[in-house]
Amino acid sequence: MEQLQAALIAITVLRSNVDRVFGIFLNDLHSGEQNKHVTYLQGLLSTVNMNLRNVVRKIKNLKPISHPLHLERMNNFNQQSAEKRQINYMMTTLTQFFGDMTISASESVKSDISFDITLGYILKAVIIIRGMMIEWIVVKGYEESIDLWTQSRHKVFRKVTENALAAILHFDSVEYPELGVQSFMIWFHTLINLFIEPCKHCGLHLNKFSPPTWRDFHNGEAYHEECKPNNTSFSIAR
């Protein structure tokens, strides 16, 4: 602290003498006694030069101050920790609310905030949440190993993954991100009846050997891809 104070004093002295130099240029050199003021200016410039060397020396003696950088990293860490606690609490609440849906910290993905979801004995999923928003999801069959990098070997779960990505876009909310995550998870739970709920439109369980994989975003009703209202389609970039 003493070294910092000495450096600040040296800078103040330097600034004061520099102001005096500019004062001579602005006023005294136009007063008619130029020779006198030039001599005075030369001496003042020498003083400024010494002041500058003194400032440089004082600054070199300062110890590196890392507190602001540590503080910024700490603030970012605290923000991420708060978000993670909030999301963990939300997932715990959803698990308690839906007795047939288990949500736990992902064992397959170590980075970001990720969760493994098991929906009854029907399917598994892994989701990535960043900044209180769901960023990605992969859905697989209950007997499959779950990860983010490979798709399900079953066409039905690849289609469910595609529809879930569309649902993420639908429920995404910049203003209310927590509500967006909750709404998506409630929608996702409607897939618990993937293989037993008939299509709301045609009344059949199978269409082209596929169950109704689409779930309406508003009421969760089941539809085959060909039967969903207005034949709505979503294209998800991969």
Backbone as JSON, one array per atom type, in Angstrom:
{
  "sequence": "MEQLQAALIAITVLRSNVDRVFGIFLNDLHSGEQNKHVTYLQGLLSTVNMNLRNVVRKIKNLKPISHPLHLERMNNFNQQSAEKRQINYMMTTLTQFFGDMTISASESVKSDISFDITLGYILKAVIIIRGMMIEWIVVKGYEESIDLWTQSRHKVFRKVTENALAAILHFDSVEYPELGVQSFMIWFHTLINLFIEPCKHCGLHLNKFSPPTWRDFHNGEAYHEECKPNNTSFSIAR",
  "N": [[0.83, -1.2, 0.0], [2.0, 1.24, 0.78], [3.89, 1.56, -1.25], [2.24, 1.88, -3.45], [0.98, 4.28, -2.78], [3.19, 6.02, -2.84], [3.8, 5.91, -5.57], [1.5, 7.07, -6.66], [1.71, 9.67, -5.63], [4.04, 10.49, -6.95], [3.1, 10.51, -9.58], [1.22, 12.54, -9.38], [2.87, 14.78, -8.88], [4.31, 14.81, -11.28], [2.23, 15.32, -13.11], [1.49, 17.9, -12.26], [3.76, 19.45, -12.87], [3.84, 19.09, -15.63], [1.5, 20.41, -16.34], [2.35, 23.01, -15.76], [4.25, 23.34, -17.75], [2.66, 23.36, -20.1], [1.24, 25.63, -19.48], [3.13, 27.65, -19.82], [3.52, 27.51, -22.6], [1.01, 28.32, -23.48], [0.6, 30.85, -22.44], [2.89, 32.49, -21.34], [4.91, 32.51, -23.36], [3.99, 34.25, -25.2], [4.23, 36.73, -24.19], [6.29, 38.52, -24.7], [8.78, 38.32, -23.45], [10.51, 36.2, -24.36], [13.05, 34.93, -24.33], [13.68, 34.75, -21.63], [11.63, 33.1, -20.71], [12.05, 30.81, -22.21], [14.41, 29.81, -21.16], [13.52, 29.24, -18.58], [11.64, 27.33, -19.27], [13.22, 25.27, -20.26], [14.5, 24.4, -17.93], [12.27, 23.53, -16.52], [11.38, 21.43, -18.12], [13.46, 19.66, -17.76], [12.98, 19.04, -15.11], [10.49, 17.79, -15.36], [11.28, 15.55, -16.81], [12.85, 14.22, -14.9], [10.84, 13.76, -13.04], [9.27, 11.97, -14.49], [11.0, 9.75, -14.78], [11.11, 9.07, -12.13], [8.46, 8.31, -11.62], [8.31, 6.02, -13.26], [10.17, 4.4, -11.95], [8.93, 4.1, -9.44], [6.6, 2.74, -10.19], [7.66, 0.34, -11.15], [8.46, -0.77, -8.78], [6.12, -1.58, -7.66], [4.1, -4.25, -6.48], [2.6, -6.92, -8.32], [-0.89, -6.62, -8.79], [-3.42, -8.7, -8.28], [-5.96, -8.94, -7.4], [-8.37, -7.75, -8.58], [-8.74, -9.38, -10.86], [-8.99, -11.89, -9.7], [-11.29, -11.37, -8.29], [-13.14, -11.0, -10.33], [-13.17, -13.54, -11.5], [-14.1, -14.93, -9.29], [-16.64, -13.81, -9.02], [-17.84, -14.74, -11.38], [-17.69, -17.47, -10.88], [-19.28, -17.65, -8.59], [-21.73, -16.88, -9.69], [-22.19, -18.96, -11.52], [-22.3, -21.07, -9.7], [-24.56, -20.39, -8.23], [-26.52, -20.58, -10.22], [-26.32, -23.3, -10.76], [-27.11, -24.43, -8.32], [-29.74, -23.53, -8.28], [-30.83, -24.82, -10.52], [-30.4, -27.5, -9.81], [-32.09, -27.68, -7.59], [-34.53, -27.28, -8.87], [-34.65, -29.56, -10.53], [-34.67, -31.57, -8.61], [-37.12, -31.04, -7.38], [-38.87, -31.56, -9.53], [-38.39, -34.29, -9.88], [-39.45, -35.3, -7.51], [-42.09, -34.56, -7.88], [-42.91, -35.93, -10.2], [-43.25, -39.18, -9.95], [-42.39, -41.2, -11.61], [-40.29, -40.32, -13.09], [-36.89, -39.91, -13.16], [-34.3, -37.73, -12.31], [-30.96, -36.93, -12.47], [-27.59, -35.83, -11.68], [-25.46, -35.85, -14.46], [-23.49, -38.66, -15.34], [-22.13, -39.22, -17.58], [-21.41, -36.92, -18.88], [-19.17, -34.5, -18.07], [-18.68, -31.8, -18.17], [-20.07, -28.43, -18.08], [-23.55, -27.94, -17.07], [-25.2, -30.76, -16.6], [-27.65, -33.37, -16.99], [-28.86, -36.65, -16.35], [-31.73, -38.29, -17.46], [-34.28, -40.48, -16.62], [-37.08, -42.01, -17.78], [-39.53, -43.68, -16.5], [-39.61, -47.08, -17.51], [-39.13, -46.63, -20.09], [-37.51, -44.81, -21.62], [-34.31, -43.11, -21.86], [-32.45, -40.08, -21.28], [-30.11, -37.43, -21.9], [-29.33, -34.18, -20.94], [-28.07, -30.91, -21.64], [-27.55, -28.01, -19.84], [-27.12, -24.58, -19.95], [-26.48, -21.46, -18.62], [-29.05, -21.3, -17.48], [-30.65, -22.28, -19.48], [-31.82, -24.83, -21.64], [-29.62, -26.5, -23.69], [-29.02, -28.72, -25.3], [-30.1, -32.05, -26.15], [-30.22, -35.6, -25.96], [-31.98, -38.48, -26.73], [-32.57, -41.83, -25.84], [-33.23, -45.4, -25.97], [-34.4, -47.32, -23.14], [-32.71, -49.43, -22.52], [-30.34, -48.75, -23.65], [-26.97, -47.42, -23.62], [-26.22, -44.17, -22.4], [-25.22, -41.12, -23.84], [-23.83, -38.01, -25.09], [-22.88, -38.05, -27.65], [-23.53, -39.99, -29.49], [-26.23, -41.21, -31.5], [-29.43, -42.76, -30.86], [-29.86, -46.23, -31.58], [-32.3, -46.92, -32.41], [-34.92, -46.01, -34.52], [-37.25, -44.77, -33.6], [-36.54, -43.46, -31.24], [-34.65, -41.71, -32.17], [-36.28, -40.03, -33.61], [-37.81, -39.03, -31.49], [-35.83, -37.6, -30.16], [-35.35, -35.58, -32.06], [-37.84, -34.29, -32.02], [-37.83, -33.44, -29.36], [-35.76, -31.56, -29.4], [-36.96, -29.66, -30.99], [-38.95, -28.94, -29.2], [-37.42, -27.75, -27.2], [-36.66, -25.37, -28.46], [-39.18, -24.26, -28.72], [-40.09, -23.85, -26.06], [-38.15, -22.25, -25.02], [-37.14, -19.37, -23.24], [-36.08, -16.15, -22.95], [-36.65, -14.14, -21.14], [-37.87, -15.51, -19.02], [-36.2, -17.86, -18.13], [-36.09, -20.03, -16.3], [-38.74, -20.85, -16.1], [-39.05, -21.71, -18.71], [-37.4, -24.0, -18.76], [-38.73, -25.61, -16.88], [-41.23, -25.91, -18.14], [-40.49, -27.32, -20.43], [-39.59, -29.73, -19.27], [-41.92, -30.7, -18.12], [-43.41, -31.08, -20.43], [-41.77, -33.04, -21.6], [-42.2, -35.18, -19.92], [-44.61, -36.22, -20.79], [-44.0, -38.16, -22.58], [-43.97, -40.53, -21.29], [-45.99, -42.25, -21.88], [-45.36, -43.27, -24.35], [-45.52, -45.7, -25.85], [-48.05, -46.62, -25.41], [-50.12, -44.81, -25.67], [-52.67, -43.96, -27.91], [-52.82, -42.41, -31.17], [-54.02, -39.11, -31.29], [-55.31, -38.17, -33.5], [-55.77, -40.21, -35.55], [-56.38, -42.39, -34.02], [-54.96, -44.74, -33.85], [-52.42, -47.01, -32.67], [-50.05, -47.61, -33.98], [-48.37, -46.37, -36.83], [-47.11, -46.91, -39.87], [-45.43, -48.7, -38.6], [-44.6, -47.25, -36.41], [-44.93, -45.67, -33.22], [-47.01, -42.98, -31.85], [-44.96, -40.37, -31.9], [-44.87, -37.67, -31.62], [-45.6, -34.96, -29.45], [-48.04, -32.71, -28.51], [-47.31, -29.28, -27.97], [-48.85, -27.73, -26.3], [-50.9, -29.19, -24.97], [-49.91, -31.73, -24.66], [-50.88, -33.91, -26.07], [-50.84, -36.99, -27.95], [-49.48, -37.67, -31.18], [-49.05, -39.15, -34.39], [-46.29, -38.6, -36.63], [-47.25, -37.99, -39.15], [-49.78, -37.22, -38.56], [-49.96, -35.04, -36.91], [-51.18, -31.79, -35.87], [-51.93, -29.59, -38.55], [-49.85, -30.65, -39.93], [-47.36, -29.95, -38.91], [-43.93, -29.18, -39.12], [-40.53, -29.43, -38.1], [-37.22, -28.36, -38.52], [-34.18, -29.35, -37.4], [-31.02, -28.19, -36.84], [-27.99, -29.97, -37.05]],
  "CA": [[0.0, 0.0, 0.0], [2.89, 2.4, 0.81], [4.48, 1.7, -2.58], [1.2, 2.42, -4.32], [0.8, 5.68, -2.42], [4.35, 6.75, -3.35], [3.65, 6.01, -7.02], [0.43, 8.05, -6.93], [2.26, 11.0, -5.35], [4.96, 10.8, -8.04], [2.28, 10.83, -10.75], [0.62, 13.85, -9.13], [3.92, 15.78, -9.08], [4.57, 14.86, -12.71], [1.11, 16.01, -13.76], [1.54, 19.32, -11.9], [4.82, 20.11, -13.64], [3.43, 19.09, -17.04], [0.55, 21.52, -16.46], [3.12, 24.25, -15.78], [4.86, 23.43, -19.08], [1.64, 23.8, -21.05], [0.91, 27.01, -19.14], [4.12, 28.53, -20.46], [3.22, 27.55, -24.03], [-0.26, 29.0, -23.74], [0.54, 32.23, -21.94], [4.1, 33.27, -21.14], [5.72, 32.67, -24.56], [3.41, 35.33, -26.0], [4.26, 37.97, -23.4], [7.37, 39.39, -25.15], [10.03, 37.98, -22.79], [10.64, 34.81, -24.77], [14.34, 34.35, -23.91], [13.58, 34.43, -20.21], [10.72, 31.97, -20.51], [12.66, 29.62, -22.81], [15.35, 29.29, -20.15], [12.69, 28.65, -17.52], [11.0, 26.13, -19.82], [14.23, 24.21, -20.32], [14.66, 23.86, -16.57], [11.04, 22.82, -16.15], [11.36, 20.17, -18.87], [14.39, 18.76, -17.07], [12.27, 18.57, -13.92], [9.48, 16.83, -15.82], [11.98, 14.33, -17.19], [13.18, 13.54, -13.65], [9.58, 13.27, -12.47], [8.85, 10.81, -15.27], [11.85, 8.62, -14.38], [10.71, 8.71, -10.77], [7.21, 7.56, -11.74], [8.63, 4.7, -13.81], [10.83, 3.64, -10.9], [7.93, 3.76, -8.43], [5.69, 1.73, -10.74], [8.37, -0.93, -11.2], [8.54, -1.31, -7.42], [4.82, -2.08, -7.23], [3.83, -5.68, -6.61], [1.42, -7.17, -9.17], [-2.18, -6.66, -8.09], [-4.27, -9.68, -8.98], [-7.27, -9.03, -6.74], [-9.53, -7.53, -9.46], [-8.95, -10.54, -11.71], [-9.54, -12.94, -8.84], [-12.66, -11.0, -7.94], [-14.0, -11.26, -11.5], [-13.35, -14.99, -11.6], [-14.93, -15.35, -8.17], [-18.02, -13.43, -9.32], [-18.34, -15.68, -12.38], [-17.87, -18.76, -10.21], [-20.45, -17.55, -7.71], [-22.93, -16.86, -10.52], [-22.4, -20.32, -12.02], [-22.7, -21.92, -8.57], [-25.95, -20.06, -7.91], [-27.36, -21.17, -11.27], [-26.32, -24.76, -10.6], [-27.96, -24.74, -7.16], [-31.13, -23.29, -8.67], [-31.23, -25.89, -11.44], [-30.46, -28.74, -9.03], [-33.32, -27.63, -6.8], [-35.65, -27.45, -9.8], [-34.69, -30.95, -10.96], [-35.1, -32.36, -7.45], [-38.56, -30.83, -7.23], [-39.56, -32.27, -10.61], [-38.29, -35.72, -9.59], [-40.41, -35.59, -6.45], [-43.44, -34.36, -8.4], [-43.18, -37.05, -11.1], [-42.66, -40.36, -9.33], [-41.86, -42.12, -12.61], [-39.2, -39.66, -13.83], [-35.71, -39.7, -12.32], [-33.34, -36.77, -12.86], [-29.75, -36.92, -11.64], [-26.41, -35.25, -12.32], [-24.99, -36.78, -15.48], [-22.21, -39.34, -15.15], [-21.48, -39.36, -18.88], [-20.94, -35.61, -19.31], [-18.58, -33.88, -16.88], [-18.62, -30.35, -18.3], [-21.34, -27.7, -18.07], [-24.54, -28.49, -16.15], [-25.84, -31.83, -17.38], [-28.48, -34.28, -16.2], [-29.4, -37.87, -16.94], [-33.16, -38.42, -17.18], [-34.87, -41.79, -16.88], [-38.54, -41.89, -17.79], [-40.06, -45.03, -16.3], [-38.76, -48.06, -18.17], [-39.39, -46.32, -21.5], [-36.4, -44.15, -22.31], [-33.32, -42.33, -21.12], [-32.02, -38.88, -22.0], [-29.12, -36.58, -21.25], [-29.53, -32.8, -21.37], [-27.07, -29.9, -21.27], [-28.15, -26.72, -19.49], [-26.12, -23.53, -19.81], [-27.12, -20.15, -18.42], [-30.47, -21.53, -17.18], [-31.37, -22.65, -20.7], [-31.45, -26.14, -22.18], [-28.86, -26.3, -24.93], [-29.01, -29.91, -26.15], [-30.66, -33.27, -25.55], [-30.19, -36.84, -26.73], [-32.91, -39.46, -26.15], [-32.3, -43.2, -26.26], [-34.04, -46.41, -25.33], [-34.08, -47.57, -21.74], [-31.62, -50.41, -22.39], [-29.14, -48.23, -24.31], [-26.07, -46.55, -22.85], [-26.56, -42.79, -22.74], [-24.15, -40.13, -23.97], [-24.21, -36.9, -25.97], [-22.16, -38.06, -28.92], [-24.08, -40.96, -30.43], [-27.68, -41.29, -31.55], [-30.02, -44.06, -30.56], [-29.89, -47.15, -32.72], [-33.7, -47.11, -32.75], [-35.46, -44.88, -35.25], [-38.28, -44.1, -32.83], [-35.92, -42.54, -30.27], [-34.02, -40.63, -32.95], [-37.37, -39.09, -33.9], [-38.14, -38.37, -30.22], [-34.77, -36.6, -29.95], [-35.62, -34.46, -32.97], [-39.0, -33.55, -31.5], [-37.43, -32.79, -28.11], [-34.99, -30.37, -29.77], [-37.96, -28.67, -31.41], [-39.62, -28.47, -27.98], [-36.5, -26.82, -26.54], [-36.8, -24.07, -29.14], [-40.52, -23.72, -28.44], [-40.24, -23.42, -24.66], [-37.05, -21.36, -24.64], [-37.6, -18.04, -22.85], [-34.99, -15.3, -22.47], [-37.13, -13.38, -19.98], [-38.18, -16.43, -17.92], [-35.52, -19.11, -18.49], [-36.44, -21.12, -15.39], [-40.06, -21.33, -16.53], [-38.84, -22.44, -19.95], [-36.88, -25.33, -18.42], [-39.8, -26.36, -16.22], [-42.25, -26.24, -19.15], [-39.96, -28.39, -21.26], [-39.54, -30.98, -18.52], [-43.31, -31.17, -18.0], [-43.74, -31.62, -21.76], [-41.0, -34.26, -21.82], [-42.8, -36.27, -19.14], [-45.74, -36.8, -21.52], [-43.51, -39.3, -23.35], [-44.08, -41.72, -20.46], [-46.96, -43.15, -22.52], [-44.94, -43.32, -25.75], [-45.9, -46.92, -26.54], [-49.4, -47.07, -25.06], [-51.11, -43.78, -26.0], [-52.99, -43.92, -29.34], [-52.76, -41.1, -31.83], [-55.23, -38.32, -31.07], [-55.97, -37.9, -34.79], [-56.26, -41.41, -36.24], [-56.81, -43.38, -33.03], [-54.16, -45.96, -33.94], [-51.16, -47.02, -31.91], [-48.92, -47.66, -34.9], [-48.5, -45.86, -38.2], [-45.84, -47.28, -40.5], [-44.69, -49.4, -37.55], [-44.09, -46.28, -35.44], [-45.93, -45.13, -32.3], [-47.11, -41.52, -31.92], [-43.75, -39.79, -31.27], [-45.05, -36.22, -31.44], [-46.45, -34.52, -28.35], [-48.44, -31.31, -28.68], [-46.63, -28.41, -27.01], [-49.8, -27.06, -25.41], [-51.67, -30.1, -24.12], [-49.21, -33.0, -24.54], [-51.57, -35.01, -26.76], [-49.96, -37.79, -28.8], [-49.78, -37.71, -32.61], [-48.04, -39.63, -35.32], [-45.67, -37.49, -37.37], [-48.12, -37.65, -40.28], [-51.11, -36.84, -38.08], [-49.93, -33.88, -36.02], [-51.98, -30.67, -36.39], [-51.38, -28.77, -39.63], [-48.65, -31.31, -40.43], [-46.25, -29.09, -38.5], [-42.61, -29.81, -39.22], [-39.41, -28.65, -37.57], [-35.92, -28.8, -38.99], [-33.2, -29.08, -36.36], [-29.64, -28.26, -37.34], [-27.15, -30.89, -36.27]],
  "C": [[0.86, 1.26, 0.0], [3.53, 2.64, -0.55], [3.47, 2.29, -3.56], [0.99, 3.9, -4.04], [1.95, 6.53, -2.94], [4.26, 6.93, -4.86], [2.59, 7.04, -7.39], [0.91, 9.47, -6.68], [3.2, 11.43, -6.48], [4.2, 11.19, -9.31], [1.65, 12.21, -10.59], [1.63, 14.97, -9.35], [4.22, 15.94, -10.56], [3.47, 15.63, -13.43], [1.14, 17.5, -13.48], [2.58, 20.06, -12.73], [4.51, 20.12, -15.13], [2.42, 20.2, -17.28], [1.27, 22.86, -16.53], [3.78, 24.45, -17.14], [3.85, 23.94, -20.09], [1.19, 25.23, -20.75], [1.86, 28.0, -19.76], [3.83, 28.65, -21.95], [1.99, 28.39, -24.32], [-0.22, 30.48, -23.39], [1.87, 32.97, -22.04], [4.91, 33.48, -22.41], [5.2, 33.78, -25.46], [3.5, 36.68, -25.29], [5.39, 38.91, -23.78], [8.7, 39.11, -24.5], [10.37, 36.52, -23.08], [11.94, 34.18, -24.28], [14.29, 33.9, -22.46], [12.73, 33.18, -19.99], [11.25, 30.69, -21.14], [13.63, 28.98, -21.84], [14.59, 28.59, -19.02], [12.06, 27.34, -17.98], [11.98, 24.97, -19.88], [14.44, 23.57, -18.95], [13.44, 23.05, -16.14], [10.94, 21.48, -16.86], [12.32, 19.16, -18.25], [13.74, 18.18, -15.82], [11.22, 17.53, -14.27], [10.13, 15.5, -16.17], [12.37, 13.52, -15.95], [11.93, 12.97, -12.98], [9.13, 12.0, -13.17], [9.67, 9.57, -14.9], [11.47, 8.13, -12.99], [9.42, 7.89, -10.77], [7.47, 6.14, -12.23], [9.26, 3.82, -12.73], [9.83, 3.19, -9.83], [7.0, 2.65, -8.92], [6.36, 0.36, -10.8], [8.46, -1.59, -9.83], [7.21, -1.89, -6.93], [4.73, -3.59, -7.42], [2.6, -5.87, -7.49], [0.16, -7.3, -8.34], [-3.12, -7.57, -8.87], [-5.67, -9.73, -8.42], [-8.44, -8.79, -7.68], [-9.82, -8.73, -10.34], [-9.53, -11.7, -10.9], [-10.99, -12.66, -8.5], [-13.6, -11.29, -9.09], [-14.24, -12.75, -11.65], [-14.25, -15.51, -10.49], [-16.39, -15.02, -8.42], [-18.63, -14.39, -10.34], [-18.6, -17.05, -11.75], [-19.1, -18.76, -9.32], [-21.74, -17.57, -8.51], [-23.24, -18.26, -11.04], [-22.87, -21.24, -10.9], [-24.15, -21.67, -8.2], [-26.9, -20.67, -8.93], [-27.45, -22.68, -11.09], [-27.19, -25.17, -9.43], [-29.43, -24.59, -7.52], [-31.65, -24.41, -9.57], [-31.35, -27.22, -10.7], [-31.73, -28.81, -8.19], [-34.54, -27.88, -7.68], [-35.79, -28.92, -10.2], [-35.12, -31.88, -9.81], [-36.6, -32.26, -7.23], [-39.35, -31.59, -8.29], [-39.52, -33.78, -10.38], [-39.3, -36.14, -8.53], [-41.85, -35.49, -6.95], [-43.84, -35.51, -9.32], [-42.49, -38.29, -10.52], [-42.02, -41.31, -10.32], [-40.78, -41.47, -13.48], [-38.06, -39.35, -12.87], [-34.74, -38.76, -13.02], [-32.15, -36.71, -11.92], [-28.61, -36.29, -12.42], [-25.8, -36.28, -13.26], [-23.64, -37.37, -15.13], [-21.45, -39.45, -16.46], [-20.92, -38.05, -19.4], [-20.44, -34.86, -18.08], [-18.56, -32.36, -16.96], [-20.02, -29.76, -18.3], [-22.27, -28.28, -16.99], [-25.35, -29.52, -16.93], [-26.57, -32.79, -16.45], [-28.84, -35.5, -17.03], [-30.85, -38.0, -16.5], [-33.59, -39.84, -17.53], [-36.38, -41.67, -16.73], [-39.14, -43.28, -17.72], [-39.07, -46.07, -16.8], [-38.85, -47.86, -19.68], [-38.14, -45.81, -22.2], [-35.45, -43.49, -21.32], [-32.95, -41.1, -21.96], [-30.91, -38.2, -21.21], [-29.32, -35.17, -21.82], [-28.37, -31.94, -20.87], [-27.81, -28.6, -21.0], [-27.02, -25.72, -19.28], [-26.83, -22.19, -19.67], [-28.61, -20.27, -18.2], [-31.3, -21.82, -18.43], [-30.88, -24.0, -21.18], [-30.8, -25.94, -23.54], [-28.93, -27.51, -25.86], [-29.61, -31.08, -25.4], [-30.46, -34.43, -26.51], [-31.07, -37.85, -25.99], [-32.59, -40.84, -26.72], [-33.26, -44.15, -25.54], [-33.54, -46.73, -23.93], [-32.87, -48.49, -21.59], [-30.31, -49.91, -23.0], [-28.27, -47.44, -23.33], [-26.27, -45.12, -23.34], [-25.3, -41.93, -22.82], [-24.62, -39.07, -24.96], [-23.74, -37.07, -27.4], [-22.72, -39.05, -29.93], [-25.6, -40.97, -30.35], [-28.15, -42.69, -31.15], [-29.98, -44.95, -31.8], [-31.32, -47.43, -33.17], [-34.26, -45.84, -33.4], [-36.46, -44.08, -34.42], [-37.67, -43.1, -31.85], [-35.12, -41.44, -30.97], [-35.07, -39.57, -33.29], [-37.78, -38.34, -32.62], [-37.1, -37.3, -29.9], [-35.01, -35.37, -30.8], [-36.78, -33.62, -32.46], [-38.68, -32.83, -30.19], [-36.61, -31.53, -28.38], [-35.92, -29.26, -30.26], [-38.69, -28.09, -30.2], [-38.74, -27.5, -27.21], [-36.62, -25.43, -27.14], [-38.14, -23.43, -28.8], [-40.61, -23.14, -27.03], [-39.15, -22.45, -24.21], [-37.56, -19.95, -24.35], [-36.43, -17.25, -22.29], [-35.4, -14.57, -21.19], [-37.37, -14.28, -18.77], [-37.54, -17.79, -18.19], [-35.89, -20.29, -17.6], [-37.79, -21.71, -15.76], [-39.94, -22.13, -17.81], [-38.35, -23.85, -19.69], [-37.97, -26.19, -17.79], [-40.85, -26.81, -17.24], [-41.77, -27.36, -20.05], [-40.0, -29.73, -20.53], [-40.94, -31.56, -18.33], [-43.76, -31.77, -19.33], [-43.05, -32.96, -21.97], [-41.62, -35.45, -21.08], [-43.97, -36.91, -19.86], [-45.31, -38.0, -22.36], [-43.54, -40.6, -22.54], [-45.04, -42.74, -21.08], [-46.64, -43.35, -24.0], [-45.49, -44.54, -26.49], [-47.32, -47.4, -26.22], [-50.48, -46.06, -25.44], [-51.4, -43.81, -27.5], [-52.92, -42.5, -29.88], [-54.1, -40.37, -31.65], [-56.0, -38.12, -32.37], [-56.58, -39.16, -35.4], [-56.72, -42.51, -35.28], [-56.01, -44.66, -33.03], [-52.91, -45.85, -33.07], [-49.95, -46.97, -32.83], [-49.31, -47.08, -36.25], [-47.15, -46.05, -38.86], [-44.88, -47.86, -39.46], [-44.09, -48.45, -36.5], [-45.2, -45.8, -34.52], [-46.04, -43.62, -32.47], [-45.95, -40.86, -31.17], [-43.87, -38.29, -31.02], [-45.97, -35.95, -30.26], [-46.74, -33.03, -28.52], [-47.81, -30.45, -27.58], [-47.57, -27.8, -25.98], [-50.51, -28.02, -24.46], [-51.04, -31.49, -24.0], [-49.87, -34.16, -25.24], [-50.65, -35.67, -27.78], [-50.44, -37.78, -30.25], [-48.66, -38.45, -33.33], [-47.48, -38.42, -36.08], [-46.57, -37.03, -38.52], [-49.46, -37.09, -39.84], [-51.12, -35.56, -37.24], [-50.61, -32.68, -36.67], [-51.23, -29.85, -37.43], [-50.1, -29.35, -40.22], [-47.41, -30.49, -40.12], [-44.95, -29.84, -38.59], [-41.55, -28.86, -38.7], [-38.13, -29.23, -38.14], [-34.88, -28.39, -37.97], [-31.82, -29.25, -36.95], [-28.82, -29.16, -36.44], [-25.69, -30.59, -36.57]]
}
